[in-house]
C-alpha cells in the first residue's frame, strides 16, 4: 500500500470541494481532492453564483473572468417565472435584481452559469495552482487522530489503495456523506421532502424561451410539479419532475415518457426532443448537528442539504469553503492556533440553518403549499439578507458592544459591526475605481479613517515584527472616498479603524482612536488568531 502525507485531504469534487481546493491552493496550501465520479455531471443542476460567492472567489486571479465567460446571460439578466408551462401564460415573475441595483452592493456581478460549467472551471484553477484532483477514486475509510487524520483511498479503475496522512480533512462528499456517517454526526430537519427525476434533453428552445437568455421556471402543471432551467448551451435544457417512488419506479421514466413530459412542461406538443440523460435524486431538508470533529470539517451538502429553490445551496457551500480555506492557511503557516478552526462550527452552522429554512420555505411557497407545516421560523429572513448579510459570532469576532443579536443584516444598510461583511464602498486610487472589498483576500487588512494614522503605523509595525500578512490602508490618504460613504457604511469616527479578515468579515472595530493603538491592535489580533503574535527572527 502506498503512503502519502498531505496538509489537506478534500473528499468530493463538487462546488464545495473544488472551491476549497482552489482557495487553499491559491493561498499556497497543498491539497489532494478525491472524487468517486469519473467525470463531472452533464446536468446543469444548481445554476448561478451570487454576488457574495463571486466576492469570495474573485480573489483568485482570472477566476471571475472565466466564470463570467461561461454564461450567456448579461448582468442581472435573470428571471424566475411561475407558470403552468414555459410557453404558456405566466402566473408570477421574480427578477434577480429584486428592486435594487446590485452594483451598489458589490464590485462583483452575478454569474448564471450552471454547475456543469462551474465545476470544471474551479477544477482547472485549483490544479493550475498545485492542487491534485483524483477522479474515480473513493474514500475507503477515515480515522481521526489527535495529530493527524488517517484515511485510505482506492482507485476505482485499477484498484490501487493508498494510505493518506492529512493534517486536515474537508468532507464535501454530499448529502449522504460517508465522512459524516463515519464520524457519527447526526442531522436534523424534515429529511427527504420529495423525489425528483432530472431529465437532460436537447431541443430548439428559442420559441419557448422567447429569446430571453436565462429564465428559471417553477412549473405548476395540473399533471406534475417541477422546474425547468435552460442550459448554457442554447439547445439544451433540464427538466426536474417530482414523482412518488411508492407509485412509480425509475424504470418507468423511459424515452417516450420523458419526451412527453418535456413537451408538456414546455407547452409545445410537437417539439422535436432528444433525451440525453435521466437521473433520480432526492429533495432534502437536513442540517448536521455539528460541522466538525477534531481535524475533520463538513462542507456543502455534507453539512446542510436543502431544496434547490432560492439559489442559496451552492452559495452556502462556497462560503463554507472560503471560511475553511483562510483559517486552515493561517494555522498551516503558523500564524494562528488550531483554536481558530474551532470557530468554523459557531460561524457556519447558523448560516446553514438559515439557508436551509429559507430554501424549504421557497419550495413550499412555489411548489408544495400543502407542506406549510414544515416551514421553520428562521425562514422569515429573506434570501438577500441570508446571501449577503449573514453574520458571524465566534472567538474570531470581537464584539464592540453594538451587537443587536440579529442573525442577518440588511446588506443595503451596513453597520460596520464586528461579525458583518465589510460593506462595498467605491474608492479611488490613481484615477481608477477600487472597492473596499478589492482590498481584502490574502491576509488581514486594517482600514482606518482620515485621522487614523496612529492605527496604520501600529499595524505596519506589527506586520514587520510578526510576519503576519497584515496591511494598513488609510482612507482619505492611501485611497480617496469620492462619495464620502466610508464612515457611514462602517460606523467609524474620523480616528477609528476596522480589522478585516481575509474573508471580508469585520473581526474588530474601534470607532475612534486610543492612547496606545499598538497594544490594542496586538491584543485584538492575538484574540482573533487564538495565540500571541509571533516575533519574526
C-alpha positions as CSV (number, residue, x, y, z in Angstrom):
1,X,0.0,0.0,0.0
2,X,1.3,3.5,-0.9
3,X,1.6,6.2,1.7
4,X,1.1,9.9,1.2
5,X,1.2,12.9,3.5
6,X,-0.7,16.0,2.6
7,X,-1.7,19.1,4.5
8,X,-5.4,18.9,3.4
9,X,-7.4,16.0,2.0
10,X,-10.7,17.1,0.3
11,X,-13.3,14.4,-0.1
12,X,-15.7,15.3,-3.0
13,X,-15.2,17.4,-6.1
14,X,-18.4,19.3,-6.2
15,X,-18.7,23.0,-5.8
16,X,-17.7,23.0,-2.1
17,X,-14.7,20.7,-2.5
18,X,-13.4,22.4,-5.6
19,X,-13.9,25.9,-4.2
20,X,-12.0,24.8,-1.1
21,X,-9.2,23.3,-3.2
22,X,-8.9,26.5,-5.3
23,X,-8.8,28.8,-2.4
24,X,-6.4,26.7,-0.5
25,X,-4.0,26.2,-3.4
26,X,-4.1,30.0,-4.1
27,X,-3.0,30.5,-0.5
28,X,-0.1,28.1,-1.0
29,X,-1.6,25.1,0.9
30,X,-1.2,21.8,-0.9
31,X,-4.3,19.6,-1.1
32,X,-5.5,16.4,-2.6
33,X,-9.1,16.1,-3.8
34,X,-10.7,12.6,-4.3
35,X,-13.9,12.1,-6.2
36,X,-15.9,8.9,-6.9
37,X,-17.3,10.2,-10.2
38,X,-15.2,9.5,-13.3
39,X,-16.3,12.8,-14.8
40,X,-18.4,15.8,-13.8
41,X,-22.2,15.6,-14.2
42,X,-23.6,16.7,-17.6
43,X,-26.7,18.2,-15.8
44,X,-26.6,21.9,-15.1
45,X,-28.2,21.1,-11.6
46,X,-27.7,24.3,-9.5
47,X,-27.5,27.4,-11.5
48,X,-25.7,30.7,-10.8
49,X,-23.2,32.3,-8.4
50,X,-24.5,35.3,-6.5
51,X,-22.6,38.4,-5.6
52,X,-21.2,37.1,-2.3
53,X,-19.9,33.9,-4.0
54,X,-18.1,36.0,-6.6
55,X,-16.6,38.2,-3.9
56,X,-15.1,35.2,-2.3
57,X,-13.8,33.6,-5.5
58,X,-12.7,36.7,-7.4
59,X,-9.6,37.0,-5.2
60,X,-8.1,34.2,-7.4
61,X,-6.7,35.9,-10.5
62,X,-8.7,35.2,-13.6
63,X,-11.3,33.1,-11.9
64,X,-14.1,35.7,-12.1
65,X,-13.5,36.4,-15.7
66,X,-13.6,32.6,-16.6
67,X,-16.9,32.2,-14.6
68,X,-18.5,35.1,-16.3
69,X,-17.4,33.9,-19.8
70,X,-19.1,30.5,-19.1
71,X,-22.6,32.0,-19.1
72,X,-24.7,33.5,-21.8
73,X,-26.7,35.9,-19.5
74,X,-25.9,39.5,-19.2
75,X,-25.5,41.4,-15.9
76,X,-28.6,40.9,-13.7
77,X,-30.3,39.2,-16.7
78,X,-32.0,36.5,-14.6
79,X,-35.7,35.9,-14.3
80,X,-37.7,33.4,-12.3
81,X,-41.2,32.7,-13.7
82,X,-44.1,30.7,-12.2
83,X,-46.2,29.2,-14.9
84,X,-48.2,26.1,-16.0
85,X,-45.8,25.6,-18.9
86,X,-42.9,27.5,-20.3
87,X,-44.7,28.7,-23.4
88,X,-48.0,29.2,-21.6
89,X,-49.3,32.2,-19.6
90,X,-47.3,33.3,-16.5
91,X,-48.7,33.2,-13.0
92,X,-45.9,35.2,-11.4
93,X,-42.5,36.6,-12.1
94,X,-39.5,37.4,-9.9
95,X,-36.4,39.3,-11.0
96,X,-32.9,38.6,-9.8
97,X,-32.5,42.4,-9.2
98,X,-35.5,42.4,-6.8
99,X,-35.9,46.1,-7.0
100,X,-32.3,47.2,-6.2
101,X,-29.2,48.0,-8.2
102,X,-26.7,45.2,-7.3
103,X,-23.8,47.4,-8.4
104,X,-24.4,49.5,-5.2
105,X,-23.8,46.3,-3.1
106,X,-20.8,44.7,-4.6
107,X,-17.9,45.1,-7.1
108,X,-18.8,41.6,-8.4
109,X,-21.6,40.7,-10.9
110,X,-24.0,37.8,-10.8
111,X,-23.0,34.7,-12.9
112,X,-25.8,32.4,-14.0
113,X,-23.6,29.5,-15.3
114,X,-24.8,26.0,-14.4
115,X,-22.9,23.7,-12.1
116,X,-21.8,21.7,-15.1
117,X,-19.8,24.7,-16.3
118,X,-18.7,26.0,-12.8
119,X,-17.1,22.8,-11.6
120,X,-14.6,22.3,-14.5
121,X,-13.5,25.9,-14.2
122,X,-12.9,25.6,-10.4
123,X,-11.0,22.3,-11.0
124,X,-8.8,23.9,-13.7
125,X,-7.9,26.8,-11.4
126,X,-7.2,24.5,-8.4
127,X,-4.9,22.3,-10.5
128,X,-3.1,25.2,-12.1
129,X,-2.1,26.3,-8.5
130,X,-0.9,22.9,-7.4
131,X,-3.9,21.1,-6.1
132,X,-4.3,17.4,-7.2
133,X,-7.7,16.1,-8.1
134,X,-8.2,12.3,-8.5
135,X,-11.3,11.2,-10.3
136,X,-12.8,7.7,-10.0
137,X,-11.3,7.5,-6.5
138,X,-13.3,6.6,-3.4
139,X,-12.7,7.1,0.3
140,X,-12.4,3.7,1.9
141,X,-12.2,4.7,5.5
142,X,-11.1,7.5,7.7
143,X,-9.7,7.6,11.3
144,X,-9.2,10.9,13.1
145,X,-6.3,11.1,15.4
146,X,-5.1,13.9,17.7
147,X,-2.2,15.0,15.5
148,X,-3.5,13.9,12.0
149,X,-6.2,12.2,10.1
150,X,-5.5,8.8,8.6
151,X,-7.5,7.7,5.5
152,X,-7.5,5.1,2.8
153,X,-8.5,5.9,-0.8
154,X,-8.9,3.5,-3.7
155,X,-8.6,4.0,-7.4
156,X,-11.8,2.5,-8.8
157,X,-10.2,1.8,-12.2
158,X,-7.1,-0.1,-11.1
159,X,-7.9,-1.0,-7.6
160,X,-4.8,0.5,-6.0
161,X,-5.2,1.6,-2.4
162,X,-3.3,4.5,-0.9
163,X,-3.0,5.5,2.7
164,X,-3.3,9.2,3.3
165,X,-2.0,11.0,6.4
166,X,-3.5,14.5,6.4
167,X,-3.3,17.4,8.8
168,X,-6.9,18.3,8.0
169,X,-9.8,16.8,6.0
170,X,-12.7,18.7,4.3
171,X,-15.6,16.4,3.8
172,X,-17.5,17.7,0.8
173,X,-19.0,14.4,-0.1
174,X,-22.6,15.3,-0.5
175,X,-26.0,14.7,1.2
176,X,-25.3,11.1,2.0
177,X,-21.8,11.9,3.3
178,X,-19.7,8.8,4.2
179,X,-17.4,11.0,6.3
180,X,-20.4,12.4,8.3
181,X,-21.7,8.9,8.9
182,X,-18.2,7.6,9.9
183,X,-17.9,10.4,12.5
184,X,-21.4,9.7,13.8
185,X,-22.6,13.2,13.3
186,X,-26.4,13.3,13.3
187,X,-28.6,15.5,11.1
188,X,-31.9,17.3,11.9
189,X,-34.7,18.6,9.8
190,X,-37.7,17.3,7.9
191,X,-35.4,14.9,5.9
192,X,-36.4,13.8,2.4
193,X,-39.1,16.1,1.2
194,X,-39.7,14.7,-2.3
195,X,-38.2,12.6,-5.0
196,X,-37.3,14.2,-8.4
197,X,-36.3,13.0,-11.8
198,X,-33.8,15.2,-13.6
199,X,-34.2,15.0,-17.4
200,X,-31.4,16.5,-19.6
201,X,-32.5,17.0,-23.2
202,X,-31.7,18.7,-26.5
203,X,-34.3,20.7,-28.4
204,X,-34.8,24.1,-30.2
205,X,-35.8,26.3,-27.2
206,X,-35.8,29.6,-28.9
207,X,-39.6,29.9,-29.3
208,X,-40.3,28.6,-25.8
209,X,-37.9,31.0,-24.2
210,X,-38.9,33.9,-26.3
211,X,-35.2,34.7,-26.9
212,X,-34.6,35.5,-23.2
213,X,-31.1,34.5,-22.2
214,X,-31.8,33.0,-18.8
215,X,-35.1,32.0,-17.2
216,X,-35.9,29.6,-14.4
217,X,-39.4,28.2,-14.4
218,X,-41.3,26.9,-11.4
219,X,-44.0,24.7,-13.1
220,X,-47.4,24.4,-11.5
221,X,-48.9,21.9,-14.0
222,X,-52.1,20.0,-13.3
223,X,-50.3,16.8,-14.1
224,X,-47.0,17.4,-12.3
225,X,-44.8,19.7,-10.2
226,X,-41.3,20.6,-11.4
227,X,-38.8,23.1,-12.6
228,X,-37.3,23.9,-16.0
229,X,-34.0,25.6,-16.5
230,X,-32.1,26.2,-19.8
231,X,-28.5,25.1,-20.1
232,X,-25.7,27.4,-21.0
233,X,-25.8,25.5,-24.3
234,X,-28.7,27.2,-26.1
235,X,-30.2,23.9,-27.5
236,X,-30.2,22.1,-24.1
237,X,-32.5,22.2,-21.1
238,X,-33.1,20.4,-17.8
239,X,-36.5,19.4,-16.5
240,X,-36.9,18.2,-12.9
241,X,-40.1,16.4,-12.2
242,X,-41.3,15.3,-8.8
243,X,-42.5,11.8,-8.5
244,X,-43.7,9.3,-5.9
245,X,-41.4,6.2,-5.7
246,X,-44.1,4.3,-4.0
247,X,-46.3,4.7,-7.0
248,X,-43.8,4.5,-9.9
249,X,-40.3,3.3,-10.4
250,X,-37.3,4.9,-12.0
251,X,-37.6,2.4,-14.9
252,X,-40.9,4.0,-15.8
253,X,-39.2,7.2,-17.0
254,X,-38.3,5.8,-20.4
255,X,-37.5,7.8,-23.5
256,X,-41.1,8.1,-24.7
257,X,-42.5,9.2,-21.3
258,X,-39.7,11.8,-20.8
259,X,-40.3,13.3,-24.2
260,X,-44.0,13.6,-23.3
261,X,-43.2,15.3,-20.0
262,X,-40.8,17.7,-21.7
263,X,-43.3,18.7,-24.3
264,X,-46.0,19.2,-21.7
265,X,-43.6,21.3,-19.5
266,X,-42.6,23.5,-22.4
267,X,-46.2,23.8,-23.7
268,X,-45.1,22.6,-27.2
269,X,-46.7,19.3,-28.0
270,X,-45.0,18.9,-31.4
271,X,-41.5,19.8,-30.3
272,X,-38.6,17.6,-31.6
273,X,-36.9,16.4,-28.4
274,X,-33.8,14.2,-27.8
275,X,-33.5,12.9,-24.2
276,X,-29.8,12.8,-23.2
277,X,-29.8,11.6,-19.6
278,X,-32.2,10.8,-16.8
279,X,-31.1,10.8,-13.2
280,X,-33.2,10.4,-10.0
281,X,-32.4,12.4,-6.9
282,X,-33.9,13.4,-3.6
283,X,-35.1,16.9,-2.4
284,X,-33.9,17.1,1.2
285,X,-34.0,19.4,4.2
286,X,-31.3,18.4,6.6
287,X,-28.6,20.2,8.7
288,X,-25.8,18.5,10.5
289,X,-25.9,18.9,14.3
290,X,-22.2,20.0,14.1
291,X,-19.8,20.7,11.3
292,X,-16.5,19.4,12.6
293,X,-14.9,16.7,14.6
294,X,-11.3,17.4,15.5
295,X,-9.4,17.9,12.3
296,X,-12.3,16.9,10.0
297,X,-14.8,19.5,8.7
298,X,-18.1,19.1,6.8
299,X,-18.8,21.5,3.9
300,X,-21.6,21.9,1.4
301,X,-24.3,19.3,1.2
302,X,-22.5,17.1,3.7
303,X,-23.3,19.8,6.3
304,X,-26.6,21.2,5.0
305,X,-28.7,19.7,2.3
306,X,-31.5,21.9,1.1
307,X,-34.1,22.1,-1.7
308,X,-32.6,23.8,-4.8
309,X,-35.2,26.5,-4.7
310,X,-33.9,30.0,-4.0
311,X,-30.3,29.8,-5.1
312,X,-28.7,29.5,-1.7
313,X,-27.3,25.9,-1.7
314,X,-24.3,26.4,-3.9
315,X,-23.6,29.8,-2.3
316,X,-23.5,28.4,1.2
317,X,-21.2,25.7,0.0
318,X,-18.7,28.3,-1.3
319,X,-19.0,30.2,1.9
320,X,-18.1,27.1,3.9
321,X,-15.0,26.6,1.6
322,X,-13.9,30.2,1.9
323,X,-14.2,30.1,5.7
324,X,-12.1,27.0,6.0
325,X,-9.5,28.0,3.4
326,X,-8.2,31.1,5.1
327,X,-8.4,29.6,8.6
328,X,-6.5,26.4,7.6
329,X,-3.9,28.5,5.8
330,X,-3.3,30.6,8.9
331,X,-2.9,27.5,11.0
332,X,-0.7,25.7,8.5
333,X,1.5,28.8,8.1
334,X,1.9,29.1,11.9
335,X,0.2,32.4,12.3
336,X,-2.9,31.1,14.2
337,X,-3.6,28.4,16.8
338,X,-5.7,25.4,15.9
339,X,-8.4,27.0,18.1
340,X,-9.1,29.3,15.1
341,X,-10.6,26.3,13.3
342,X,-12.9,25.7,16.2
343,X,-14.8,28.9,15.1
344,X,-15.9,27.2,11.9
345,X,-18.8,25.5,13.7
346,X,-20.0,28.6,15.5
347,X,-19.8,30.7,12.4
348,X,-21.1,28.4,9.7
349,X,-23.7,26.2,11.4
350,X,-26.2,29.1,11.9
351,X,-25.8,30.2,8.3
352,X,-26.6,26.6,7.1
353,X,-29.7,26.6,9.3
354,X,-30.8,29.9,7.9
355,X,-30.3,29.0,4.3
356,X,-32.0,25.6,4.6
357,X,-35.0,27.1,6.3
358,X,-35.3,29.7,3.6
359,X,-35.0,27.2,0.8
360,X,-37.6,24.9,2.3
361,X,-40.0,27.8,2.6
362,X,-39.4,28.8,-1.0
363,X,-40.0,25.2,-2.1
364,X,-43.3,25.2,-0.1
365,X,-44.4,28.6,-1.4
366,X,-43.8,27.8,-5.1
367,X,-44.2,24.1,-5.4
368,X,-45.9,22.5,-2.4
369,X,-48.2,24.8,-0.4
370,X,-49.7,21.7,1.2
371,X,-46.4,21.3,3.2
372,X,-46.6,24.6,5.1
373,X,-46.3,22.6,8.3
374,X,-42.5,22.2,7.8
375,X,-41.7,25.9,7.4
376,X,-39.2,26.9,10.1
377,X,-39.5,30.4,11.9
378,X,-35.9,31.1,10.7
379,X,-37.4,31.3,7.1
380,X,-38.6,34.8,7.9
381,X,-35.2,36.2,6.9
382,X,-35.2,37.0,3.2
383,X,-32.8,35.5,0.6
384,X,-30.8,38.7,0.1
385,X,-30.1,39.0,3.8
386,X,-29.0,35.4,4.1
387,X,-26.9,35.5,0.9
388,X,-25.0,38.7,1.7
389,X,-25.9,39.8,5.2
390,X,-25.3,36.6,7.2
391,X,-23.4,37.4,10.5
392,X,-20.7,35.6,12.4
393,X,-20.3,35.3,16.2
394,X,-17.3,33.4,17.5
395,X,-14.0,33.8,19.2
396,X,-12.6,35.2,16.0
397,X,-15.1,38.1,16.1
398,X,-14.6,40.7,18.9
399,X,-17.9,42.4,19.8
400,X,-17.6,46.2,20.4
401,X,-20.8,46.4,22.4
402,X,-23.1,47.1,19.4
403,X,-24.3,43.6,18.6
404,X,-28.1,43.6,18.3
405,X,-28.4,39.8,18.2
406,X,-29.9,39.6,14.7
407,X,-28.7,36.6,12.6
408,X,-28.6,38.7,9.4
409,X,-28.1,42.4,8.5
410,X,-29.6,44.1,5.5
411,X,-26.7,44.5,3.2
412,X,-28.3,47.6,1.8
413,X,-27.9,49.2,5.2
414,X,-24.5,48.1,6.5
415,X,-23.5,48.9,10.1
416,X,-19.8,48.0,10.2
417,X,-20.4,45.9,13.3
418,X,-17.9,43.2,14.0
419,X,-19.2,39.9,12.6
420,X,-20.7,41.6,9.5
421,X,-19.4,41.6,5.9
422,X,-17.3,44.7,5.0
423,X,-19.6,47.0,3.0
424,X,-18.8,47.8,-0.6
425,X,-17.6,51.4,-0.9
426,X,-16.3,52.7,-4.2
427,X,-12.9,54.3,-3.5
428,X,-10.4,55.8,-5.9
429,X,-6.7,55.5,-6.3
430,X,-4.6,57.0,-9.1
431,X,-7.6,57.7,-11.2
432,X,-9.1,54.2,-11.0
433,X,-12.1,52.9,-9.0
434,X,-11.3,50.4,-6.3
435,X,-13.9,48.7,-4.0
436,X,-13.2,48.2,-0.3
437,X,-13.7,44.5,-1.0
438,X,-10.9,44.6,-3.5
439,X,-8.6,45.3,-0.6
440,X,-9.1,42.1,1.2
441,X,-8.4,38.4,0.5
442,X,-4.9,37.3,1.1
443,X,-4.4,38.5,4.7
444,X,-5.8,40.8,7.3
445,X,-6.4,44.4,6.4
446,X,-6.7,47.4,8.8
447,X,-8.8,50.1,7.3
448,X,-8.5,53.5,9.0
449,X,-10.4,56.8,8.7
450,X,-8.7,60.1,7.8
451,X,-7.3,60.7,11.3
452,X,-6.3,57.1,11.9
453,X,-2.6,57.4,11.1
454,X,-1.6,56.0,14.5
455,X,-3.6,52.9,13.8
456,X,-2.0,52.5,10.4
457,X,1.6,52.9,11.8
458,X,0.8,50.4,14.6
459,X,-0.4,47.8,12.0
460,X,2.7,48.3,9.8
461,X,5.0,47.8,12.8
462,X,3.2,44.7,13.9
463,X,3.3,43.2,10.4
464,X,7.0,43.9,10.3
465,X,7.9,42.2,13.6
466,X,5.5,39.3,13.4
467,X,5.5,38.4,9.7
468,X,1.7,38.2,9.8
469,X,0.0,39.1,6.5
470,X,-1.4,42.4,7.6
471,X,-1.6,45.7,5.6
472,X,-2.9,49.0,6.6
473,X,-4.9,51.3,4.3
474,X,-5.8,54.8,5.3
475,X,-9.0,56.1,3.6
476,X,-8.5,59.7,2.7
477,X,-4.8,59.3,2.2
478,X,-3.9,56.0,0.5
479,X,-7.4,55.8,-1.0
480,X,-9.9,58.6,-1.8
481,X,-13.5,58.3,-0.8
482,X,-15.2,60.3,-3.6
483,X,-18.8,59.6,-2.4
484,X,-18.0,60.2,1.3
485,X,-19.6,56.8,2.1
486,X,-16.8,55.0,4.1
487,X,-17.6,56.4,7.6
488,X,-21.3,56.0,7.1
489,X,-21.0,52.4,5.9
490,X,-18.5,51.3,8.6
491,X,-19.8,53.2,11.7
492,X,-16.3,54.8,12.3
493,X,-15.4,58.2,13.6
494,X,-12.6,60.1,12.0
495,X,-10.0,58.5,14.2
496,X,-11.3,54.9,14.0
497,X,-10.2,51.6,12.4
498,X,-11.6,48.3,11.3
499,X,-9.7,45.0,11.3
500,X,-11.0,42.9,8.3
501,X,-10.3,39.2,8.0
502,X,-9.2,37.5,4.7
503,X,-12.8,36.5,4.1
504,X,-14.0,40.1,4.1
505,X,-15.6,39.9,7.6
506,X,-15.0,42.6,10.2
507,X,-13.2,41.0,13.1
508,X,-12.8,44.1,15.3
509,X,-13.6,47.7,15.3
510,X,-12.5,50.8,17.2
511,X,-14.8,53.6,16.4
512,X,-12.3,56.2,17.4
513,X,-8.6,56.5,18.4
514,X,-6.9,55.3,21.6
515,X,-3.8,56.2,23.6
516,X,-1.9,53.0,22.8
517,X,-3.0,51.8,19.3
518,X,-0.2,49.2,19.0
519,X,-1.1,47.4,22.3
520,X,-4.9,47.5,21.5
521,X,-4.4,46.2,18.0
522,X,-1.9,43.5,19.0
523,X,-4.4,42.3,21.7
524,X,-7.2,42.2,19.1
525,X,-5.1,40.2,16.6
526,X,-4.0,37.8,19.3
527,X,-7.6,37.1,20.4
528,X,-8.7,36.5,16.8
529,X,-5.8,34.2,16.0
530,X,-6.0,32.3,19.3
531,X,-2.4,33.0,20.2
532,X,0.1,35.8,20.8
533,X,1.7,37.3,17.7
534,X,4.9,35.5,16.9
535,X,8.0,37.7,16.6
536,X,9.9,37.2,13.4
537,X,13.5,36.1,14.0
